[in-house]
Amino acid sequence: MMKRIAVFTSGGDSPGMNACIRAVVRTAVYHGIEVYGIMRGYSGMIKGEFVKLDSASVSNTVQKGGTILKSARSQTFQTKEGRQQAFDQLVNNGIDGLVAIGGNGTFTGASIFEQEFGIPTVGAPGTIDNDLYGTDYTIGYDTAVNTALEAIDKIRDTADSHDRCFFIEVMGRDSGYIAIPCAIGGGAEIVMIPETQMSTDAVIETLKAGWKRSKTSFIVVVAEGDEEGNSHAVAKRVKEAIPELDTRVTIIGHVQRGGSPTAADRLLGSQIGIAAVEGLMNGMRNVMAGIVDRKLVYTPFNDTIHKKKLINQSFMRMVEILSV
């Protein structure tokens, strides 16, 4: 039986993590389980940065961005010696199970840790990239998309006023999940994502065709991990090919990680937080809690880490049709 658990956040922060932490804490309290927060992810686990939490500890947090437990990346945890130190700290604090809120890297570490030391862990998908297999949406994704879309709407105004072509870079090192809805919702003419082979030459031809139709302003959304390069590299090549086109580059950047979470992310974080604790209580280990087709599922870390979450190709077709 679980008598004492710990929760931590690791990797990049995402809006809604606090809603998840709150749900973990209050679910544990509801079931009579002691709960501790580990500050600064695996780094804090190694250093013994454990804080006892109760319902009052997470009051007035559901609406806040970031993570009250803070986050950090740990090179030390990637070593066997570092993981041994982390295990010793968990034993010293009487921890029976872990809730790990994070992404691919977080779950990779948790999986290795469980295999070596047997500490049960249930993961909560906290990443703005929405690139984790085993859940339709990740915590923070909806907020990040809406933040980026708001910026694109404003850039569209100035692009139209000055007859310019803006290359707008959004986050998504290995995934176009942020770029796609931003392109559709923001009325972009082109979207470049890692999952497709949209070449810069194809971008140039599309812009030339639009220019011939007397179209004078354009929005090109570029995912930061696109194989053609970053937005500056693409914009430079376009400018060389179409000198008469007035080009600008805007990188939205880390503003996508911050801000108050949307209602959708607060709800998802709360659902997943409850599911993570109750999963531990029911003997789950080495799995991620997620929502697929509106149903709660637990996906093995091995699948979450190694299986690819595919982009819906109908969305790419939507961009093509709607940009005419």
SERO-4910 file (N, C-alpha, C, O; in steps of 0.05 Angstrom, whole numbers):
BEGIN
 pado doro    nc1    nc2    nc3   cac1   cac2   cac3    cc1    cc2    cc3    oc1    oc2    oc3
  Met    A     17    -24      0      0      0      0     17     25      0     39     26     12
  Met    A      8     45    -14     22     71    -14     16     87     11     -7     93     17
  Lys    A     37     92     26     34    109     50     45    137     46     35    156     58
  Arg    A     65    139     29     78    165     25     88    166     -4    103    149    -13
  Ile    A     80    187    -19     89    190    -46    102    217    -50    100    234    -32
  Ala    A    115    220    -72    127    246    -78    121    254   -107    118    236   -125
  Val    A    119    280   -112    113    290   -139    135    310   -146    145    325   -130
  Phe    A    143    310   -172    163    329   -181    157    336   -210    144    321   -225
  Thr    A    168    359   -219    166    368   -246    194    369   -258    213    376   -244
  Ser    A    197    361   -283    224    360   -295    223    368   -324    202    367   -337
  Gly    A    245    378   -335    246    387   -362    234    414   -365    233    430   -346
  Gly    A    225    421   -389    213    447   -394    186    450   -379    171    431   -378
  Asp    A    182    474   -368    157    479   -354    134    482   -375    139    488   -398
  Ser    A    110    478   -365     86    482   -383     63    491   -366     59    482   -343
  Pro    A     46    509   -377     22    519   -362      3    495   -356     -3    480   -374
  Gly    A     -5    493   -331    -22    471   -323     -8    452   -305    -21    434   -293
  Met    A     19    454   -303     33    437   -285     24    441   -256     22    421   -241
  Asn    A     19    466   -249     10    471   -221    -18    458   -216    -23    449   -193
  Ala    A    -35    458   -236    -61    445   -233    -57    415   -228    -71    403   -212
  Cys    A    -37    404   -241    -31    375   -238    -20    370   -210    -28    351   -197
  Ile    A     -1    387   -202     11    384   -175    -11    386   -154    -12    370   -135
  Arg    A    -28    405   -157    -51    409   -138    -68    384   -136    -76    376   -115
  Ala    A    -74    373   -160    -91    349   -160    -77    325   -147    -90    310   -133
  Val    A    -51    322   -152    -36    301   -139    -37    303   -109    -43    284    -95
  Val    A    -32    327    -99    -31    332    -70    -59    326    -58    -61    312    -38
  Arg    A    -79    338    -70   -106    335    -57   -118    307    -61   -133    298    -44
  Thr    A   -110    293    -82   -119    265    -85   -105    248    -64   -118    231    -52
  Ala    A    -79    253    -59    -65    238    -38    -78    243    -11    -82    224      4
  Val    A    -83    268     -5    -95    275     21   -123    262     23   -130    252     44
  Tyr    A   -138    262      2   -165    250      1   -164    220      9   -181    210     22
  His    A   -142    207     -1   -140    178      4   -123    172     29   -116    149     33
  Gly    A   -115    192     44   -100    187     68    -71    181     64    -59    166     80
  Ile    A    -60    191     42    -32    185     35    -15    211     40    -24    233     32
  Glu    A      8    208     53     25    231     56     38    238     29     43    220     12
  Val    A     42    264     24     54    271     -2     75    292      2     72    311     18
  Tyr    A     97    289    -13    119    307    -12    124    318    -40    119    305    -60
  Gly    A    133    343    -41    142    355    -66    172    354    -68    185    360    -48
  Ile    A    183    347    -91    212    347    -95    218    372   -112    209    374   -134
  Met    A    234    390   -101    241    414   -115    262    409   -137    281    394   -132
  Arg    A    258    422   -159    278    422   -181    283    394   -193    306    387   -200
  Gly    A    262    378   -196    264    353   -210    284    333   -200    288    330   -175
  Tyr    A    298    320   -218    317    299   -210    341    311   -195    353    298   -178
  Ser    A    348    336   -201    369    349   -187    363    352   -158    379    346   -140
  Gly    A    338    360   -152    329    362   -124    326    335   -110    330    333    -86
  Met    A    319    315   -126    317    287   -115    344    278   -105    346    266    -83
  Ile    A    365    284   -120    392    276   -113    401    291    -88    415    280    -71
  Lys    A    394    317    -87    403    334    -64    385    332    -40    392    343    -19
  Gly    A    363    317    -42    345    315    -19    327    339    -14    321    345      9
  Glu    A    319    353    -35    302    377    -32    273    369    -31    258    373    -50
  Phe    A    265    357     -8    238    347     -5    222    366     13    232    375     34
  Val    A    197    372      5    180    390     21    153    376     25    140    368      6
  Lys    A    145    374     50    119    361     56     97    380     47     98    404     53
  Leu    A     77    369     34     55    385     23     28    376     35     24    352     42
  Asp    A     10    395     37    -18    388     44    -36    405     27    -28    420     10
  Ser    A    -62    403     33    -82    418     16    -76    448     15    -79    461     -6
  Ala    A    -69    459     38    -63    488     39    -39    496     23    -37    518     13
  Ser    A    -20    477     20      5    483      5     -1    489    -24     15    504    -37
  Val    A    -23    479    -35    -29    483    -63    -53    501    -68    -64    502    -90
  Ser    A    -62    515    -47    -83    534    -50    -75    557    -68    -51    565    -67
  Asn    A    -93    567    -85    -87    590   -102    -64    585   -122    -48    603   -127
  Thr    A    -63    560   -132    -42    554   -151    -53    545   -178    -38    545   -198
  Val    A    -78    537   -179    -89    525   -204    -87    544   -228    -85    535   -251
  Gln    A    -88    570   -222    -89    590   -244    -61    600   -251    -59    616   -269
  Lys    A    -41    590   -238    -14    601   -242      2    585   -263      0    560   -263
  Gly    A     17    599   -280     35    585   -298     60    576   -285     64    580   -261
  Gly    A     77    563   -300    102    553   -289     97    529   -271     77    515   -274
  Thr    A    116    525   -252    113    503   -233    123    511   -206    145    521   -203
  Ile    A    106    508   -185    114    516   -158    136    499   -147    150    506   -128
  Leu    A    140    475   -159    162    458   -151    188    463   -166    208    451   -160
  Lys    A    186    482   -184    209    489   -201    219    465   -218    211    442   -212
  Ser    A    236    470   -237    245    449   -255    274    454   -261    284    476   -261
  Ala    A    288    432   -267    316    433   -275    324    408   -290    311    388   -287
  Arg    A    345    410   -306    355    387   -319    380    377   -304    396    393   -295
  Ser    A    383    351   -301    404    340   -285    422    321   -301    414    300   -309
  Gln    A    447    330   -305    467    312   -317    474    290   -298    480    267   -307
  Thr    A    475    296   -273    483    276   -253    464    252   -252    473    229   -249
  Phe    A    438    257   -256    418    235   -255    422    216   -278    413    193   -277
  Gln    A    436    225   -299    441    208   -322    463    187   -316    468    170   -333
  Thr    A    475    189   -293    496    170   -285    484    151   -265    466    158   -250
  Lys    A    496    127   -263    487    107   -244    491    117   -215    475    112   -197
  Glu    A    513    131   -211    519    142   -185    499    162   -176    490    163   -153
  Gly    A    491    179   -195    471    199   -189    444    187   -182    430    196   -164
  Arg    A    436    166   -197    411    153   -192    411    138   -165    391    137   -151
  Gln    A    435    128   -157    438    115   -131    433    136   -109    420    130    -89
  Gln    A    445    160   -113    441    181    -93    411    188    -91    401    193    -69
  Ala    A    398    190   -113    369    196   -113    353    175    -99    335    181    -83
  Phe    A    360    150   -104    346    127    -91    350    129    -61    331    125    -45
  Asp    A    375    134    -52    380    136    -23    364    158    -10    354    154     12
  Gln    A    360    180    -24    344    202    -13    315    194    -11    301    201      9
  Leu    A    305    179    -31    277    170    -29    273    150     -6    253    152      8
  Val    A    292    133     -2    291    114     20    292    128     47    276    122     65
  Asn    A    310    148     49    312    163     74    287    178     81    281    183    104
  Asn    A    272    186     60    247    201     64    222    183     64    199    192     65
  Gly    A    226    157     61    204    138     63    184    139     40    160    135     43
  Ile    A    194    146     16    177    149     -7    171    122    -20    189    107    -26
  Asp    A    145    116    -23    136     90    -35    132     92    -65    133     71    -79
  Gly    A    126    116    -76    120    118   -104    123    147   -113    124    165    -97
  Leu    A    126    151   -140    131    177   -151    110    184   -172    101    167   -187
  Val    A    104    210   -174     89    221   -196    109    240   -210    117    260   -199
  Ala    A    115    234   -235    134    249   -251    119    265   -272    106    254   -290
  Ile    A    120    292   -270    106    309   -289    127    320   -308    145    335   -300
  Gly    A    125    313   -334    145    322   -353    140    310   -380    118    303   -387
  Gly    A    162    308   -395    160    298   -422    178    274   -427    183    258   -408
  Asn    A    187    270   -452    201    247   -460    226    241   -443    231    219   -434
  Gly    A    242    262   -438    266    259   -422    260    251   -394    274    235   -382
  Thr    A    240    263   -382    231    257   -355    224    228   -352    232    214   -333
  Phe    A    209    218   -372    199    190   -371    222    170   -377    222    148   -366
  Thr    A    241    178   -393    264    161   -399    279    157   -373    287    134   -366
  Gly    A    284    179   -358    298    176   -333    282    160   -313    294    144   -298
  Ala    A    256    164   -312    239    149   -293    239    119   -299    239    103   -281
  Ser    A    239    113   -325    238     85   -333    264     70   -324    263     48   -313
  Ile    A    287     83   -329    312     71   -322    314     68   -291    323     48   -281
  Phe    A    304     89   -277    305     90   -248    289     67   -236    297     54   -217
  Glu    A    265     62   -248    247     41   -238    260     14   -242    258     -4   -225
  Gln    A    272     10   -265    284    -15   -272    308    -22   -254    312    -45   -247
  Glu    A    322     -1   -246    346     -5   -229    339     -8   -200    351    -24   -185
  Phe    A    319      7   -191    314      8   -162    285      1   -153    280     -1   -129
  Gly    A    267     -3   -173    241    -13   -166    222      7   -154    201     -1   -143
  Ile    A    227     33   -155    209     53   -145    186     57   -165    192     66   -187
  Pro    A    161     51   -158    139     54   -177    136     84   -185    136    101   -168
  Thr    A    132     88   -210    128    115   -220    106    116   -240    104     99   -258
  Val    A     88    136   -237     68    142   -258     73    170   -268     77    188   -253
  Gly    A     74    172   -294     80    198   -307     55    214   -314     34    203   -319
  Ala    A     58    240   -314     38    259   -323     49    275   -346     71    287   -343
  Pro    A     36    275   -370     48    288   -393     48    318   -392     28    331   -400
  Gly    A     69    330   -382     71    359   -380     91    370   -400    115    371   -394
  Thr    A     82    379   -423     99    391   -444     82    406   -463     60    397   -470
  Ile    A     91    429   -472     75    445   -491     76    433   -519     59    440   -536
  Asp    A     94    414   -525     98    404   -552     77    385   -561     73    381   -585
  Asn    A     62    372   -542     41    353   -549     51    330   -566     38    320   -584
  Asp    A     76    321   -560     89    301   -577     91    274   -564    105    256   -574
  Leu    A     76    269   -542     78    244   -528     57    224   -537     33    230   -537
  Tyr    A     65    201   -545     47    179   -552     33    170   -527     45    166   -506
  Gly    A      6    166   -529     -9    156   -507    -28    176   -494    -41    171   -474
  Thr    A    -30    200   -507    -49    220   -498    -55    238   -521    -37    245   -537
  Asp    A    -80    246   -524    -88    264   -546    -76    291   -542    -68    305   -561
  Tyr    A    -75    300   -517    -64    327   -510    -46    325   -486    -52    310   -467
  Thr    A    -26    341   -486     -8    343   -462    -14    369   -447    -25    388   -458
  Ile    A     -7    369   -422    -12    392   -404      5    415   -413     29    413   -414
  Gly    A     -8    437   -420      6    461   -428      4    467   -458      9    489   -467
  Tyr    A     -4    447   -473     -5    450   -502    -26    470   -511    -21    488   -527
  Asp    A    -50    468   -500    -72    487   -508    -65    516   -502    -70    534   -518
  Thr    A    -53    520   -479    -44    548   -471    -23    558   -490    -24    581   -499
  Ala    A     -3    541   -497     18    549   -515      8    557   -542     17    577   -554
  Val    A    -11    541   -552    -22    547   -579    -37    573   -578    -34    590   -596
  Asn    A    -53    578   -558    -68    603   -556    -50    627   -552    -55    649   -562
  Thr    A    -28    624   -538     -9    645   -534      4    652   -561      7    676   -568
  Ala    A     13    632   -575     26    636   -601      6    648   -621     13    666   -637
  Leu    A    -18    639   -621    -39    648   -639    -45    678   -635    -50    693   -654
  Glu    A    -46    686   -610    -51    714   -603    -29    731   -615    -34    753   -626
  Ala    A     -4    722   -614     18    737   -625     16    738   -656     21    759   -668
  Ile    A      8    716   -668      6    715   -697    -16    734   -707    -13    747   -727
  Asp    A    -38    735   -692    -60    754   -699    -50    782   -700    -57    798   -718
  Lys    A    -33    790   -681    -23    817   -680     -2    822   -703     -1    844   -714
  Ile    A     14    802   -708     33    804   -730     19    806   -757     28    821   -775
  Arg    A     -3    792   -759    -19    793   -784    -27    822   -790    -27    831   -813
  Asp    A    -35    837   -769    -43    865   -773    -21    882   -785    -26    897   -804
  Thr    A      3    879   -774     25    896   -784     35    885   -811     45    901   -828
  Ala    A     33    859   -816     41    848   -842     23    860   -864     32    867   -886
  Asp    A     -3    861   -858    -22    872   -877    -18    902   -882    -20    912   -904
  Ser    A    -12    916   -860     -8    945   -862     16    953   -879     16    973   -893
  His    A     37    936   -879     62    943   -892     68    925   -916     90    927   -928
  Asp    A     49    908   -924     53    890   -947     79    873   -943     97    874   -960
  Arg    A     80    859   -920    104    844   -914     98    814   -912     75    806   -908
  Cys    A    120    799   -914    118    770   -909    133    764   -883    157    769   -880
  Phe    A    118    754   -864    129    748   -838    134    718   -835    117    701   -841
  Phe    A    158    711   -827    165    683   -819    164    682   -789    180    694   -775
  Ile    A    145    667   -779    140    666   -750    148    638   -739    136    618   -747
  Glu    A    168    638   -722    178    613   -711    164    607   -685    164    623   -666
  Val    A    152    583   -683    140    574   -658    156    550   -648    172    538   -662
  Met    A    151    542   -623    166    520   -611    156    493   -623    134    492   -634
  Gly    A    173    473   -620    167    447   -630    192    435   -643    194    432   -667
  Arg    A    211    427   -626    237    418   -636    234    393   -653    247    391   -674
  Asp    A    216    375   -645    212    350   -660    183    347   -670    176    326   -680
  Ser    A    167    367   -666    138    364   -671    126    389   -682    134    412   -674
  Gly    A    107    386   -700     93    409   -711     66    413   -698     49    427   -710
  Tyr    A     61    402   -675     34    404   -663     27    432   -655      3    439   -655
  Ile    A     46    449   -648     39    477   -643     36    492   -669     18    508   -672
  Ala    A     53    487   -688     53    502   -713     27    498   -729     17    517   -740
  Ile    A     17    473   -730     -6    467   -747    -31    483   -738    -42    497   -755
  Pro    A    -40    482   -713    -64    498   -706    -59    528   -708    -78    543   -714
  Cys    A    -35    536   -703    -28    565   -706    -31    574   -735    -41    595   -741
  Ala    A    -22    557   -754    -24    563   -782    -53    564   -791    -61    582   -806
  Ile    A    -69    545   -783    -97    544   -791   -113    567   -777   -127    582   -791
  Gly    A   -110    569   -751   -124    590   -736   -115    618   -742   -130    637   -739
  Gly    A    -89    621   -750    -78    647   -756    -79    655   -785    -69    676   -793
  Gly    A    -91    638   -802    -93    644   -830    -67    645   -845    -64    660   -864
  Ala    A    -48    628   -837    -22    628   -850    -24    616   -878    -41    598   -883
  Glu    A     -7    625   -896     -7    615   -923      9    589   -925      4    572   -942
  Ile    A     29    586   -907     47    563   -908     54    555   -879     57    572   -862
  Val    A     58    529   -875     69    520   -849     91    500   -855     88    483   -873
  Met    A    113    502   -840    136    484   -843    140    469   -817    145    482   -796
  Ile    A    138    443   -817    140    427   -793    160    404   -798    164    396   -821
  Pro    A    171    392   -776    190    370   -779    179    345   -792    194    330   -805
  Glu    A    153    341   -790    141    316   -800    136    315   -830    131    294   -841
  Thr    A    139    338   -844    134    339   -872    159    348   -887    178    358   -875
  Gln    A    159    344   -913    182    352   -930    176    377   -946    181    378   -970
  Met    A    167    398   -932    162    424   -945    189    438   -949    200    448   -930
  Ser    A    199    438   -973    225    450   -979    222    480   -981    201    491   -985
  Thr    A    245    493   -978    245    522   -981    239    530  -1010    226    551  -1015
  Asp    A    247    513  -1029    240    518  -1057    209    518  -1061    199    534  -1076
  Ala    A    196    500  -1047    166    498  -1049    154    523  -1036    134    534  -1046
  Val    A    166    533  -1015    156    558  -1002    159    581  -1021    141    597  -1024
  Ile    A    182    582  -1035    187    604  -1054    166    603  -1077    156    624  -1084
  Glu    A    161    580  -1087    141    577  -1109    113    586  -1100     99    599  -1115
  Thr    A    106    578  -1076     80    586  -1065     77    616  -1062     57    628  -1068
  Leu    A     98    628  -1051     98    657  -1047     98    672  -1074     85    692  -1078
  Lys    A    113    661  -1094    113    674  -1120     85    672  -1133     76    692  -1145
  Ala    A     72    650  -1130     45    647  -1141     26    666  -1128      8    678  -1141
  Gly    A     28    670  -1101     11    689  -1087     17    718  -1096     -1    734  -1099
  Trp    A     43    724  -1100     51    750  -1109     39    757  -1137     30    779  -1142
  Lys    A     38    737  -1154     27    741  -1181     -3    746  -1179    -15    759  -1197
  Arg    A    -16    735  -1158    -45    740  -1155    -50    766  -1141    -73    772  -1132
  Ser    A    -30    783  -1139    -31    809  -1126    -35    807  -1095    -45    826  -1083
  Lys    A    -27    785  -1084    -27    782  -1055     -2    796  -1044     20    790  -1055
  Thr    A     -4    813  -1025     19    829  -1017     28    823   -988     50    833   -981
  Ser    A     13    808   -972     23    802   -946     20    771   -941      1    759   -951
  Phe    A     39    760   -926     39    731   -922     48    725   -894     63    740   -881
  Ile    A     38    702   -884     47    691   -858     57    663   -863     43    646   -874
  Val    A     82    658   -856     94    631   -858    101    623   -829    117    635   -816
  Val    A     88    601   -820     93    591   -793    114    569   -795    111    550   -811
  Val    A    136    572   -780    158    552   -781    162    540   -753    167    554   -734
  Ala    A    160    514   -751    166    500   -726    197    501   -723    211    497   -742
  Glu    A    206    505   -699    235    509   -694    252    485   -702    276    488   -707
  Gly    A    240    461   -704    255    438   -711    253    430   -740    260    407   -748
  Asp    A    242    447   -757    239    440   -785    266    433   -798    286    446   -793
  Glu    A    265    413   -816    290    403   -828    304    423   -846    327    421   -852
  Glu    A    288    443   -856    300    463   -874    315    485   -859    328    502   -871
  Gly    A    314    484   -832    329    504   -816    310    522   -801    286    519   -803
  Asn    A    321    541   -787    305    560   -771    292    581   -789    298    582   -813
  Ser    A    276    598   -777    261    618   -792    280    638   -806    274    647   -828
  His    A    302    645   -793    321    664   -806    333    652   -831    336    666   -851
  Ala    A    340    626   -830    352    613   -853    333    612   -876    340    617   -899
  Val    A    308    605   -870    287    603   -891    282    631   -903    280    634   -927
  Ala    A    279    651   -886    273    678   -895    295    689   -913    290    703   -932
  Lys    A    320    682   -906    343    692   -922    342    681   -950    346    695   -970
  Arg    A    336    655   -952    335    642   -979    311    653   -995    314    656  -1020
  Val    A    289    658   -982    266    669   -996    272    697  -1006    265    704  -1029
  Lys    A    285    713   -990    292    741   -998    311    741  -1022    308    758  -1039
  Glu    A    329    722  -1022    348    720  -1045    333    713  -1071    340    722  -1092
  Ala    A    312    696  -1068    297    687  -1091    276    707  -1100    270    709  -1124
  Ile    A    265    722  -1081    244    742  -1087    252    769  -1074    242    776  -1053
  Pro    A    271    783  -1086    282    808  -1074    260    829  -1069    263    845  -1050
  Glu    A    239    829  -1085    218    850  -1082    200    845  -1057    185    862  -1050
  Leu    A    203    821  -1046    186    814  -1022    199    825   -997    222    819   -991
  Asp    A    184    841   -982    193    853   -957    189    832   -935    167    827   -927
  Thr    A    211    820   -925    210    798   -906    218    807   -878    235    824   -874
  Arg    A    205    794   -859    211    798   -830    210    772   -816    195    754   -825
  Val    A    225    769   -794    225    745   -778    217    751   -750    227    771   -738
  Thr    A    199    736   -738    191    738   -710    193    711   -697    181    691   -706
  Ile    A    209    709   -676    211    684   -660    195    688   -635    203    704   -618
  Ile    A    174    673   -632    156    677   -608    170    668   -583    167    680   -562
  Gly    A    184    646   -584    202    637   -562    188    629   -537    166    618   -537
  His    A    201    634   -514    193    622   -489    167    635   -477    157    625   -457
  Val    A    157    656   -490    131    666   -481    110    644   -483     90    645   -469
  Gln    A    115    625   -501     96    603   -504     94    585   -479     75    570   -476
  Arg    A    115    585   -463    115    568   -439    101    581   -415     93    567   -397
  Gly    A     98    607   -416     88    620   -392     58    628   -394     44    621   -413
  Gly    A     49    642   -373     22    652   -373      3    633   -358      8    610   -353
  Ser    A    -20    645   -351    -41    630   -338    -52    608   -356    -58    614   -379
  Pro    A    -55    583   -347    -65    562   -364    -94    565   -372   -110    577   -356
  Thr    A   -101    556   -395   -128    557   -404   -145    538   -388   -135    521   -373
  Ala    A   -172    541   -391   -190    522   -377   -184    493   -384   -185    476   -367
  Ala    A   -178    489   -410   -172    462   -419   -148    450   -405   -148    426   -398
  Asp    A   -127    466   -402   -103    456   -388   -107    452   -358    -95    434   -346
  Arg    A   -123    469   -346   -129    465   -318   -145    439   -314   -139    424   -295
  Leu    A   -164    434   -331   -179    410   -329   -162    385   -334   -164    366   -319
  Leu    A   -146    386   -356   -129    363   -362   -109    358   -340   -105    335   -332
  Gly    A    -96    379   -330    -77    375   -308    -90    362   -283    -78    346   -270
  Ser    A   -115    371   -278   -129    360   -255   -136    331   -259   -133    314   -241
  Gln    A   -146    324   -283   -153    296   -290   -129    278   -287   -130    257   -275
  Ile    A   -107    287   -298    -83    270   -299    -71    267   -271    -61    246   -264
  Gly    A    -72    289   -255    -61    288   -228    -76    267   -211    -63    251   -197
  Ile    A   -102    267   -213   -118    247   -198   -112    219   -208   -108    200   -193
  Ala    A   -110    216   -235   -105    190   -247    -78    179   -239    -74    155   -235
  Ala    A    -58    197   -236    -31    188   -230    -30    176   -202    -18    155   -197
  Val    A    -42    190   -183    -42    180   -155    -58    154   -153    -49    135   -140
  Glu    A    -81    153   -165    -98    129   -163    -86    106   -178    -90     83   -172
  Gly    A    -70    113   -199    -55     92   -213    -35     79   -195    -32     54   -194
  Leu    A    -20     95   -180      0     85   -161    -14     67   -140     -4     46   -133
  Met    A    -37     76   -130    -52     61   -110    -61     34   -121    -64     15   -106
  Asn    A    -66     33   -147    -75      8   -160    -53     -9   -171    -58    -28   -186
  Gly    A    -28     -3   -163     -6    -19   -171      7    -13   -198     23    -28   -208
  Met    A     -1     10   -210     11     18   -235     40     26   -231     47     37   -210
  Arg    A     57     21   -250     85     30   -249     97     31   -277     89     16   -295
  Asn    A    115     50   -281    128     53   -307    108     59   -329    111     49   -351
  Val    A     88     75   -323     67     82   -343     61    112   -341     67    125   -321
  Met    A     50    122   -363     41    150   -364     11    151   -365     -2    136   -380
  Ala    A     -1    167   -349    -30    171   -350    -37    191   -372    -23    212   -375
  Gly    A    -56    185   -388    -64    203   -410    -93    201   -417   -107    183   -406
  Ile    A   -103    218   -434   -130    218   -443   -131    213   -473   -120    229   -489
  Val    A   -143    191   -482   -146    184   -510   -175    180   -516   -188    164   -503
  Asp    A   -185    194   -536   -214    193   -542   -231    197   -518   -252    184   -514
  Arg    A   -223    217   -501   -238    225   -477   -238    204   -455   -254    205   -436
  Lys    A   -221    183   -458   -220    162   -438   -192    161   -425   -172    166   -439
  Leu    A   -191    155   -399   -166    153   -385   -152    127   -393   -164    106   -393
  Val    A   -126    130   -401   -110    106   -407    -83    108   -394    -74    130   -387
  Tyr    A    -71     85   -389    -43     84   -379    -26     71   -400    -30     48   -407
  Thr    A     -6     86   -409     12     76   -430     39     70   -419     51     88   -406
  Pro    A     51     47   -424     78     41   -414     98     62   -423     97     72   -446
  Phe    A    116     69   -406    137     89   -413    151     81   -438    158     99   -454
  Asn    A    156     56   -442    171     47   -466    157     55   -491    169     63   -511
  Asp    A    130     53   -491    114     62   -515    114     92   -517    117    103   -539
  Thr    A    110    106   -495    109    135   -495    135    146   -506    135    166   -521
  Ile    A    157    134   -498    184    144   -505    190    138   -535    201    155   -549
  His    A    184    114   -544    194    104   -570    174    106   -593    182    107   -616
  Lys    A    148    106   -587    129    107   -609    123    135   -617    122    154   -601
  Lys    A    120    139   -643    116    166   -654     87    174   -655     70    159   -664
  Lys    A     82    198   -645     55    209   -647     52    224   -673     65    244   -677
  Leu    A     35    214   -691     34    224   -718     16    248   -720     -4    250   -707
  Ile    A     24    266   -738      8    290   -745    -16    281   -762    -12    264   -780
  Asn    A    -39    291   -757    -62    286   -774    -58    300   -801    -58    325   -802
  Gln    A    -55    284   -822    -49    296   -848    -72    313   -860    -67    329   -878
  Ser    A    -95    309   -850   -118    325   -859   -114    355   -851   -124    373   -865
  Phe    A    -99    359   -830    -93    387   -822    -75    401   -843    -79    424   -848
  Met    A    -56    386   -854    -38    397   -874    -55    404   -899    -50    424   -912
  Arg    A    -74    387   -906    -91    393   -928   -108    418   -923   -114    433   -941
  Met    A   -117    421   -898   -132    445   -891   -116    470   -896   -127    490   -907
  Val    A    -91    470   -888    -73    493   -893    -72    499   -923    -74    523   -931
  Glu    A    -68    479   -939    -67    482   -968    -92    494   -980    -91    512   -996
  Ile    A   -115    483   -972   -140    493   -982   -146    521   -973   -155    537   -989
  Leu    A   -142    526   -948   -150    552   -936   -131    575   -944   -137    599   -939
  Ser    A   -108    568   -955    -89    589   -963    -92    599   -991    -78    617  -1000
  Val    A   -111    587  -1006   -116    595  -1033   -125    624  -1035   -130    635  -1057
***
